[in-house]
């Protein structure tokens, strides 16, 4: 008979924080800072409207990987600059968003496409499934080392734009995007003003893999069925990339929202993440009878209000929500 599962808010994750966690990431940030950003923007008239200008963007990230994305900003005659910036970070199987609806609200919105995503997969493309376990026994070559760096680098792109108010830069995403929101807020606390993270993935990696048999975490279970002798190495590697270990570094206001019936990113890990955000003003919104959508139908009004409170855009209206 299997042990009875604790209520999700009472579950304690088993994540340990490596002693050299901070120095590991400080070294990566230093390496990233030594790479020339080389930001480029190409107008995309087909994706633009009378109110919003859209551009395909490129910049250079860790290991010289070229990263693409979308950049949407209000036309100056619609809303005058300066604009707050909003980084929209993608889910595991979703492609980068084209954030025109956020630009219409008054944000300079960046749809981030880390390596392996559409238009950023020419030099690195482990596929889906595949990203989660790519080089998972080596922290220095693990897929998320570069993936996280690419999302962090999007902050530098925002800082390069003269129409953006550098004091008003936020980040938002769900699932893998929720994880990237946490990481960017943690490692770019010098810049990020707020973050909204839905159904955060990459949180309590090993606990989540034991609590669910849904992909993507099932990739870890599949890998360990083939390589049971790699358990210790896998556990050690992912501890450097676990959102639980980034959470105490966050100092800006954060909104986390989860579904209490999420079988992809177990709610136990969402509660643990919120508890770990002990050095910032953190709100946790829970939704009964909701799964990996994290209650987006009801929650998006809260997300929009939270971001508007801290970033103060000049527009109006409501954007569409993407969960993945």
Secondary structure as the mmCIF struct_conf table of DSSP 4:
data_model
#
loop_
_struct_conf.conf_type_id
_struct_conf.id
_struct_conf.beg_label_comp_id
_struct_conf.beg_label_asym_id
_struct_conf.beg_label_seq_id
_struct_conf.end_label_comp_id
_struct_conf.end_label_asym_id
_struct_conf.end_label_seq_id
HELX_LH_PP_P HELX_LH_PP_P1 UNK A 2 UNK A 7
HELX_RH_3T_P HELX_RH_3T_P1 UNK A 8 UNK A 10
TURN_TY1_P TURN_TY1_P1 UNK A 19 UNK A 20
HELX_RH_AL_P HELX_RH_AL_P1 UNK A 21 UNK A 33
TURN_TY1_P TURN_TY1_P2 UNK A 34 UNK A 34
BEND BEND1 UNK A 35 UNK A 35
STRN STRN1 UNK A 40 UNK A 43
HELX_RH_3T_P HELX_RH_3T_P2 UNK A 45 UNK A 47
BEND BEND2 UNK A 50 UNK A 51
STRN STRN2 UNK A 52 UNK A 60
HELX_RH_3T_P HELX_RH_3T_P3 UNK A 62 UNK A 64
STRN STRN3 UNK A 66 UNK A 74
TURN_TY1_P TURN_TY1_P3 UNK A 76 UNK A 78
BEND BEND3 UNK A 79 UNK A 79
HELX_LH_PP_P HELX_LH_PP_P2 UNK A 80 UNK A 80
BEND BEND4 UNK A 81 UNK A 81
HELX_LH_PP_P HELX_LH_PP_P3 UNK A 82 UNK A 82
STRN STRN4 UNK A 83 UNK A 88
BEND BEND5 UNK A 92 UNK A 94
HELX_LH_PP_P HELX_LH_PP_P4 UNK A 95 UNK A 97
HELX_RH_AL_P HELX_RH_AL_P2 UNK A 100 UNK A 104
TURN_TY1_P TURN_TY1_P4 UNK A 105 UNK A 106
STRN STRN5 UNK A 107 UNK A 113
TURN_TY1_P TURN_TY1_P5 UNK A 115 UNK A 116
BEND BEND6 UNK A 117 UNK A 117
TURN_TY1_P TURN_TY1_P6 UNK A 118 UNK A 119
BEND BEND7 UNK A 120 UNK A 120
BEND BEND8 UNK A 122 UNK A 123
TURN_TY1_P TURN_TY1_P7 UNK A 128 UNK A 130
HELX_RH_3T_P HELX_RH_3T_P4 UNK A 131 UNK A 133
TURN_TY1_P TURN_TY1_P8 UNK A 134 UNK A 137
TURN_TY1_P TURN_TY1_P9 UNK A 139 UNK A 141
HELX_RH_AL_P HELX_RH_AL_P3 UNK A 143 UNK A 159
TURN_TY1_P TURN_TY1_P10 UNK A 160 UNK A 160
TURN_TY1_P TURN_TY1_P11 UNK A 162 UNK A 163
STRN STRN6 UNK A 164 UNK A 174
TURN_TY1_P TURN_TY1_P12 UNK A 175 UNK A 175
HELX_RH_AL_P HELX_RH_AL_P4 UNK A 176 UNK A 187
TURN_TY1_P TURN_TY1_P13 UNK A 188 UNK A 191
STRN STRN7 UNK A 192 UNK A 198
BEND BEND9 UNK A 199 UNK A 199
BEND BEND10 UNK A 202 UNK A 204
HELX_RH_AL_P HELX_RH_AL_P5 UNK A 205 UNK A 211
BEND BEND11 UNK A 214 UNK A 214
TURN_TY1_P TURN_TY1_P14 UNK A 215 UNK A 217
HELX_RH_AL_P HELX_RH_AL_P6 UNK A 218 UNK A 226
HELX_RH_3T_P HELX_RH_3T_P5 UNK A 228 UNK A 230
HELX_RH_AL_P HELX_RH_AL_P7 UNK A 231 UNK A 239
TURN_TY1_P TURN_TY1_P15 UNK A 240 UNK A 241
HELX_RH_AL_P HELX_RH_AL_P8 UNK A 243 UNK A 247
TURN_TY1_P TURN_TY1_P16 UNK A 248 UNK A 249
BEND BEND12 UNK A 252 UNK A 252
STRN STRN8 UNK A 253 UNK A 259
TURN_TY1_P TURN_TY1_P17 UNK A 260 UNK A 261
BEND BEND13 UNK A 263 UNK A 265
HELX_RH_AL_P HELX_RH_AL_P9 UNK A 267 UNK A 276
TURN_TY1_P TURN_TY1_P18 UNK A 278 UNK A 279
BEND BEND14 UNK A 280 UNK A 280
STRN STRN9 UNK A 282 UNK A 287
TURN_TY1_P TURN_TY1_P19 UNK A 288 UNK A 289
TURN_TY1_P TURN_TY1_P20 UNK A 292 UNK A 295
HELX_RH_AL_P HELX_RH_AL_P10 UNK A 296 UNK A 311
BEND BEND15 UNK A 314 UNK A 314
BEND BEND16 UNK A 317 UNK A 317
HELX_LH_PP_P HELX_LH_PP_P5 UNK A 319 UNK A 321
#
